[in-house]
């Protein structure tokens, strides 16, 4: 009973920590969820968080991307108190082998964090929807949610929880659709392709889509590969201050890092309670001169592709995806076109929460940004 009741605040408490530098859970919110009523004589209630990643852990906790460390650092030594009860997080790295060994259960964990890069690995490297290993992963995660386990996904980790809204016609769109978990009825507008592949396939440069253009054309620095972090623009997203996640914010907007994640699309007749707690800004991203970008066309020919492969940088953080992306990242040469990449994101859902529709009422939180 205690585990089930913990589910009622688990996902929301974790998301609040990710999007806010300082977050104090309100006493009213805790009382609404009755977690203290079943905590017995315990003075400390530990929320057990599984961070799904196959990154290597070392002293500084830097893997090939190092993104999982942000979740670990955010929860480390963090606690809050309500009445005579103290709440804290205990984070654990959950590897794919651990997942396949059925360690993701509500007996072991209260909430699962699905980082962006974990989804990228799955969607790109596990293209086949019929791959037995990946099908088993899907079943285990879905069972965890059905049993009451909370889930938080950001950027790619958010996309994988539902489906993509548009009909896929590029490799990246198809592979993303194939990796979908279908634990959420909320879809994502996903228009993305790899520029070189689309052009080599004879497609127009615009076929990489708005998501692809903002993802691939931003964040590069050919003179210093240490600073290639795909940071893109940070958006001031309007927030719902009546929701417990944001009720301690002074301003009506929250600045959240965005790395080309598409808008979330709510179903017309949802089977569950869904809340939109943050939206894209009212001003279209492509209409703002400080955030708009142009399409680019590759003009380097075969020689440029060869140079791209040979110029692989050991310290470049994207090299884990192999020669294909190294070829793209370092290929010569590119021509900037006059055509502006148009987005259609204004006022659309950016951050949602939902309650899984069964007796265990698991919380699912999804942010298309990169918190």
C-alpha positions as CSV (number, residue, x, y, z in Angstrom):
1,X,0.0,0.0,0.0
2,X,2.8,2.4,0.8
3,X,4.4,1.8,-2.6
4,X,1.2,2.4,-4.4
5,X,0.5,5.6,-2.6
6,X,4.0,6.8,-3.2
7,X,3.3,6.6,-6.9
8,X,0.8,9.4,-6.6
9,X,3.5,12.0,-6.0
10,X,6.6,10.2,-7.3
11,X,6.7,11.3,-10.9
12,X,5.6,14.9,-10.2
13,X,8.1,15.3,-7.4
14,X,10.9,14.2,-9.6
15,X,9.9,16.4,-12.5
16,X,9.7,19.3,-10.2
17,X,13.2,18.8,-9.1
18,X,14.4,18.7,-12.8
19,X,12.8,21.9,-13.8
20,X,13.4,24.0,-10.8
21,X,16.6,25.0,-9.0
22,X,14.8,25.1,-5.7
23,X,11.6,23.2,-5.2
24,X,9.7,22.7,-1.9
25,X,6.8,20.2,-2.0
26,X,3.8,21.9,-0.5
27,X,2.3,20.4,2.5
28,X,-1.2,20.5,0.9
29,X,0.1,18.5,-2.1
30,X,1.6,15.8,0.2
31,X,-1.6,15.6,2.2
32,X,-3.8,15.3,-0.9
33,X,-1.8,12.2,-1.8
34,X,-1.9,10.8,1.7
35,X,1.6,9.5,1.6
36,X,2.2,10.4,5.2
37,X,-0.9,8.5,6.3
38,X,0.7,5.1,5.5
39,X,4.3,5.8,6.5
40,X,4.0,4.3,9.9
41,X,6.8,5.2,12.3
42,X,9.4,6.0,9.6
43,X,11.0,9.4,9.8
44,X,12.6,9.2,6.3
45,X,10.8,8.1,3.2
46,X,13.1,7.3,0.4
47,X,11.9,7.6,-3.2
48,X,13.8,5.0,-5.3
49,X,14.6,6.3,-8.8
50,X,15.9,4.2,-11.7
51,X,17.8,6.2,-14.3
52,X,17.8,4.1,-17.5
53,X,21.2,4.4,-19.1
54,X,24.1,2.3,-20.5
55,X,26.6,5.1,-20.0
56,X,29.8,4.2,-18.2
57,X,30.1,5.4,-14.6
58,X,33.4,6.8,-13.4
59,X,34.6,9.2,-10.8
60,X,33.3,12.3,-12.7
61,X,30.3,10.3,-14.1
62,X,31.0,11.3,-17.7
63,X,29.9,8.7,-20.3
64,X,29.8,9.2,-24.0
65,X,27.2,11.9,-23.5
66,X,27.3,12.3,-19.8
67,X,23.6,13.3,-19.6
68,X,22.6,10.9,-16.9
69,X,24.9,12.6,-14.5
70,X,22.5,15.6,-14.4
71,X,19.7,13.5,-13.0
72,X,22.1,11.9,-10.5
73,X,23.5,15.3,-9.4
74,X,20.1,16.9,-9.1
75,X,18.8,14.3,-6.7
76,X,22.0,13.8,-4.8
77,X,21.7,15.0,-1.1
78,X,18.3,16.5,-2.0
79,X,15.5,16.2,0.6
80,X,12.5,18.0,1.9
81,X,10.4,17.8,5.0
82,X,6.7,17.8,5.6
83,X,5.6,17.6,9.3
84,X,7.8,15.0,11.0
85,X,8.6,13.2,7.7
86,X,11.7,13.7,5.6
87,X,11.6,12.7,1.9
88,X,14.7,12.0,-0.2
89,X,15.7,10.5,-3.5
90,X,17.9,7.4,-4.0
91,X,19.0,7.2,-7.6
92,X,20.4,4.0,-9.3
93,X,21.7,3.6,-12.8
94,X,19.6,0.9,-14.5
95,X,21.4,-0.8,-17.4
96,X,19.8,-2.6,-20.2
97,X,21.0,-5.9,-18.8
98,X,19.4,-5.0,-15.5
99,X,16.2,-4.3,-17.3
100,X,16.3,-7.6,-19.1
101,X,17.0,-9.3,-15.8
102,X,13.6,-8.0,-14.6
103,X,15.0,-5.7,-12.0
104,X,12.6,-2.9,-13.0
105,X,9.8,-3.7,-10.6
106,X,7.7,-1.6,-8.2
107,X,9.3,-3.8,-5.4
108,X,12.7,-2.3,-6.4
109,X,11.9,1.2,-7.7
110,X,9.3,3.8,-7.5
111,X,10.0,5.8,-10.6
112,X,11.8,5.4,-13.9
113,X,13.7,8.2,-15.6
114,X,14.1,7.8,-19.3
115,X,16.8,10.2,-20.5
116,X,17.0,11.5,-24.1
117,X,20.2,9.7,-25.1
118,X,18.9,6.3,-24.0
119,X,16.0,6.7,-26.5
120,X,18.4,7.8,-29.2
121,X,20.4,4.7,-28.9
122,X,17.3,2.5,-28.9
123,X,15.7,4.2,-31.9
124,X,18.8,4.4,-34.1
125,X,20.4,1.1,-33.1
126,X,17.3,-1.0,-32.6
127,X,15.5,-0.2,-35.9
128,X,13.6,-3.5,-36.1
129,X,10.4,-3.4,-34.2
130,X,10.5,-7.2,-34.0
131,X,13.9,-7.5,-32.3
132,X,13.2,-9.9,-29.4
133,X,15.5,-8.1,-27.0
134,X,13.8,-4.8,-27.5
135,X,10.3,-6.2,-27.4
136,X,11.2,-7.7,-24.0
137,X,12.4,-4.3,-22.8
138,X,9.1,-2.7,-23.9
139,X,7.1,-5.4,-22.0
140,X,9.0,-4.9,-18.8
141,X,8.6,-1.1,-18.9
142,X,4.9,-1.3,-19.6
143,X,4.5,-3.8,-16.8
144,X,6.3,-1.5,-14.4
145,X,3.8,1.3,-15.3
146,X,0.8,-0.9,-15.1
147,X,1.9,-2.0,-11.6
148,X,2.0,1.7,-10.5
149,X,5.6,2.7,-11.3
150,X,6.0,6.4,-12.2
151,X,7.8,7.5,-15.4
152,X,9.5,10.7,-16.4
153,X,10.8,11.3,-19.9
154,X,12.5,14.3,-21.4
155,X,13.1,15.1,-25.1
156,X,13.7,11.8,-26.8
157,X,12.8,10.0,-23.6
158,X,9.4,11.8,-23.8
159,X,8.8,10.9,-27.5
160,X,9.4,7.2,-26.9
161,X,6.5,7.0,-24.4
162,X,3.8,7.6,-27.0
163,X,3.9,7.6,-30.8
164,X,4.8,10.1,-33.5
165,X,1.8,12.0,-34.9
166,X,2.9,12.2,-38.6
167,X,3.3,9.3,-41.1
168,X,7.0,8.5,-41.0
169,X,9.0,8.7,-44.3
170,X,12.6,9.2,-43.2
171,X,14.9,6.6,-41.5
172,X,14.9,8.6,-38.2
173,X,11.1,9.0,-38.2
174,X,10.5,5.3,-38.9
175,X,13.1,4.1,-36.3
176,X,11.6,6.4,-33.7
177,X,8.1,5.1,-34.4
178,X,9.3,1.5,-34.1
179,X,10.8,2.2,-30.7
180,X,7.6,3.6,-29.2
181,X,6.5,2.2,-25.9
182,X,2.8,3.2,-26.2
183,X,2.3,3.8,-22.5
184,X,0.9,7.2,-23.2
185,X,-1.8,8.3,-25.7
186,X,0.0,11.6,-26.3
187,X,1.8,11.7,-29.6
188,X,4.7,13.9,-30.8
189,X,5.0,15.9,-34.0
190,X,8.3,14.4,-35.3
191,X,9.7,15.7,-38.6
192,X,13.3,14.8,-38.7
193,X,15.9,13.3,-41.1
194,X,19.7,13.2,-41.4
195,X,20.7,15.9,-44.0
196,X,23.3,13.9,-45.9
197,X,21.1,10.7,-46.1
198,X,18.1,12.7,-47.3
199,X,20.1,14.4,-50.0
200,X,21.9,11.2,-51.1
201,X,18.4,9.6,-51.4
202,X,17.4,12.4,-53.8
203,X,15.1,14.2,-51.3
204,X,14.7,17.9,-51.1
205,X,16.7,19.6,-48.4
206,X,13.5,20.6,-46.6
207,X,12.7,16.9,-46.1
208,X,14.8,16.8,-43.0
209,X,11.9,18.7,-41.3
210,X,11.8,21.4,-38.7
211,X,12.9,19.1,-35.9
212,X,15.8,17.8,-38.0
213,X,16.9,21.3,-39.1
214,X,17.0,22.7,-35.5
215,X,18.7,19.5,-34.3
216,X,21.4,19.2,-37.0
217,X,22.1,22.8,-37.9
218,X,22.7,24.1,-34.4
219,X,25.4,23.9,-31.8
220,X,28.4,23.2,-34.1
221,X,31.8,24.9,-33.7
222,X,34.3,23.7,-36.3
223,X,37.2,25.3,-34.5
224,X,36.5,23.9,-31.0
225,X,34.8,20.5,-30.9
226,X,34.7,20.5,-27.1
227,X,31.8,23.0,-27.2
228,X,29.5,21.0,-29.5
229,X,26.7,20.3,-27.0
230,X,23.5,20.8,-29.2
231,X,22.3,23.4,-26.7
232,X,20.1,25.2,-29.2
233,X,17.8,27.9,-27.9
234,X,16.3,28.1,-24.4
235,X,12.6,28.8,-24.5
236,X,10.6,30.9,-22.0
237,X,7.6,28.5,-21.9
238,X,4.3,29.7,-20.3
239,X,3.6,27.5,-17.3
240,X,0.5,26.5,-15.3
241,X,1.2,27.9,-11.9
242,X,-1.8,26.2,-10.4
243,X,-0.1,22.8,-10.9
244,X,2.0,21.6,-8.0
245,X,5.1,21.3,-10.2
246,X,5.1,25.0,-10.8
247,X,3.1,26.5,-8.0
248,X,6.2,27.9,-6.3
249,X,7.4,29.9,-9.4
250,X,7.2,33.6,-9.2
251,X,7.1,34.3,-13.0
252,X,4.5,33.0,-15.5
253,X,7.2,31.5,-17.7
254,X,10.0,29.1,-17.1
255,X,13.2,29.1,-19.2
256,X,13.8,25.5,-20.3
257,X,16.5,24.1,-22.6
258,X,15.1,23.0,-25.9
259,X,16.8,20.6,-28.4
260,X,14.3,20.4,-31.3
261,X,11.7,18.2,-29.6
262,X,8.4,18.5,-31.4
263,X,5.1,19.6,-29.9
264,X,3.0,17.1,-27.9
265,X,-0.4,16.2,-29.5
266,X,-3.2,15.3,-27.1
267,X,-5.8,12.7,-28.1
268,X,-9.3,13.9,-28.8
269,X,-10.9,11.4,-26.4
270,X,-8.3,10.5,-23.8
271,X,-8.8,7.4,-21.6
272,X,-7.1,9.1,-18.7
273,X,-6.6,12.4,-16.9
274,X,-4.1,14.6,-18.8
275,X,-2.8,18.1,-17.8
276,X,-0.8,20.5,-20.0
277,X,1.4,22.3,-17.5
278,X,3.7,24.2,-20.0
279,X,3.3,25.3,-23.7
280,X,5.5,26.5,-26.4
281,X,5.8,30.3,-26.5
282,X,3.1,32.2,-28.4
283,X,5.7,33.7,-30.7
284,X,6.6,31.2,-33.4
285,X,10.3,30.1,-33.0
286,X,11.0,30.7,-36.8
287,X,9.5,34.2,-36.6
288,X,12.0,35.4,-34.0
289,X,15.2,36.6,-35.6
290,X,17.2,35.4,-32.6
291,X,16.0,31.8,-32.9
292,X,15.2,31.3,-36.6
293,X,17.7,29.3,-38.7
294,X,18.2,28.6,-42.4
295,X,18.3,25.4,-44.4
296,X,21.8,24.3,-45.6
297,X,22.8,22.2,-48.6
298,X,25.7,19.9,-48.8
299,X,28.1,20.7,-51.7
300,X,31.3,18.8,-50.8
301,X,30.8,15.8,-52.9
302,X,32.4,12.4,-52.3
303,X,35.7,13.9,-51.3
304,X,34.1,15.9,-48.5
305,X,32.4,12.8,-47.2
306,X,35.8,11.0,-47.1
307,X,37.3,13.9,-45.2
308,X,34.4,13.8,-42.8
309,X,35.2,10.2,-42.0
310,X,39.0,10.7,-41.7
311,X,38.6,13.8,-39.6
312,X,37.0,12.0,-36.7
313,X,37.7,13.8,-33.4
314,X,38.4,11.6,-30.5
315,X,36.9,14.1,-28.1
316,X,33.7,14.6,-30.1
317,X,30.8,13.4,-28.1
318,X,28.7,12.1,-31.0
319,X,31.3,9.5,-32.2
320,X,29.4,6.7,-30.4
321,X,27.0,6.6,-33.4
322,X,29.9,5.6,-35.6
323,X,31.2,6.6,-39.1
324,X,27.9,7.8,-40.5
325,X,27.5,10.7,-38.1
326,X,31.2,11.5,-38.1
327,X,30.9,11.7,-41.9
328,X,28.1,14.2,-41.5
329,X,29.6,16.2,-38.6
330,X,32.9,16.8,-40.3
331,X,32.0,16.7,-44.0
332,X,33.0,19.5,-46.3
333,X,31.4,21.8,-47.6
334,X,28.0,23.3,-46.9
335,X,26.0,26.2,-48.5
336,X,23.6,28.3,-46.5
337,X,20.3,28.7,-48.3
338,X,18.0,31.7,-48.2
339,X,15.1,29.6,-47.0
340,X,14.1,29.9,-43.4
341,X,13.1,26.7,-41.5
342,X,9.4,27.2,-40.6
343,X,8.1,25.9,-37.3
344,X,4.5,25.5,-36.3
345,X,4.8,25.1,-32.6
346,X,3.3,28.3,-31.0
347,X,1.1,27.6,-28.0
348,X,1.2,23.9,-28.5
349,X,1.8,21.5,-25.5
350,X,5.4,21.4,-24.2
351,X,5.1,19.6,-20.9
352,X,2.3,17.2,-19.8
353,X,1.4,15.0,-16.9
354,X,-1.1,12.1,-16.9
355,X,-2.4,9.3,-14.7
356,X,-2.3,5.8,-16.0
357,X,-5.9,4.5,-16.2
358,X,-6.0,1.5,-13.9
359,X,-6.3,1.0,-10.1
360,X,-2.6,1.7,-9.5
361,X,-2.7,5.2,-11.1
362,X,0.9,5.5,-12.1
363,X,2.1,9.0,-12.9
364,X,3.6,9.8,-16.3
365,X,5.3,13.1,-17.0
366,X,6.6,14.1,-20.4
367,X,8.6,17.2,-21.4
368,X,9.6,17.8,-25.1
369,X,12.3,20.1,-23.8
370,X,15.7,19.0,-22.5
371,X,15.5,19.5,-18.7
